[in-house]
Amino acid sequence: VKMNVLLFAPSLLYILLAALGTKGAMAQIALCAVVQVVIGFPFLTSHPVEYLSSSIEVGRVFMHKWSCNLRFLPEEVFVSRQLALGLLCGHLSFLALFYFRHLHPHLE
């Protein structure tokens, strides 16, 4: 499981719900879950705890040398917990703003 999925998952969920409705969206999400389990089955059977604990590692610190978008930041700032929390809060705030400005009125 890649962490970047968490960035586009809300928009994908919205598109699935808008195009397929609740039942269709849940069917597609279930299909995705089945594919993940099938692909990960060899790892789940041999090292389940390690596989599941490492699949989404929120405490991970990325290496500055591999950054493309934030290369302009000094390495000390790039690896800081404050930046990570600020980016997370910004992302969640943007999702909430988008929901209340664009989606919520259409759902009523």
N, C-alpha and C positions, 0 to 999 in steps of 0.2 A: 504494500500500500504506500503510495507516494503522498507526502505531506501536501503537495501542491493541489491535490484533489480537494482539500478543504477550502481552497480559495474559490474554485469555480462550482463547487457543489450547490450552494444556494441558488445560483442562476440556473443551473441544470435542473434542479428540483422545480423551480418556477416554470421552466419551459415544459417539463414533463407534465406537470399539473395542468397547465394551460392547454396543451395539445391532446393529452390522453385522459384527463380527469383523474380522480383519486385512485380508482381501481386500476386503471391502466398504468399510472405512475408507480403504484406499489408493485405491480407485476414486473415492470422494468427494473425497479430497484432490487426486487427479489432475484431476478435473473443475474444482475450484476453481482449480488452477494454469492450466488451459487458458483459463478465463474471464479470469483476470488477464492472460495473454499476449494474448488477443484484444482486450481493452479497451486494453491498453498498446501494441498493435502500431504505431499511427501514431507514437508517441513513441519506441518501440524502433528503428524504421527511420530516423527522422530525427535523433535525438540519444540514441543508446544509452548512452553513458558517463554523461552528465548524468542521464538518467532512472534508471538503476540505482544510481548513487552517491547520488542524492537521495531514493530511495524509502524507505530505512530509514536515517535519519541519527541514529546513536546519540549523536553529540557535540552535538546541537542543544540550545540553551538556550531554554526557554520564557519568554514574557514574563509577569511577575507580574500585570499588569493584566488578563490573560485567565484567571487562575486562579479557580476556584470553591472547590475543596476545601481549598486551602492559603493562602487569602487572609489568614489570621490570622498568617502568618509575615512577618517583615520581608523586604523585597525582597533584601537582601544574603544572607540565609539561603536564600531560595527559589532563587536562581540559582547557589548554590554547588555545586561539584563534590562536596563531602562529602555534601550532602543527596541528590544524585542517586545516588551510590554506595551510601549507606545505604538508600535506598528499593529499589534494585536487589537488594542483599544480603538485605533483608527479604523481598522477593517470592520470590527463589530459595529462601531458607530455608523459607518457608511452603510452597512447592511440594514441597520435599524432605520436610518433616515430614508433609504430607498423603499423599505417596506411601508413606512407610514406615509410617504409622499406619493408613491406610485401603486403599490399593491393593495394596501388596506382599503382605500376607497372603492376599489373594484370588487372586493370580496364581500361587501355588505349588500 
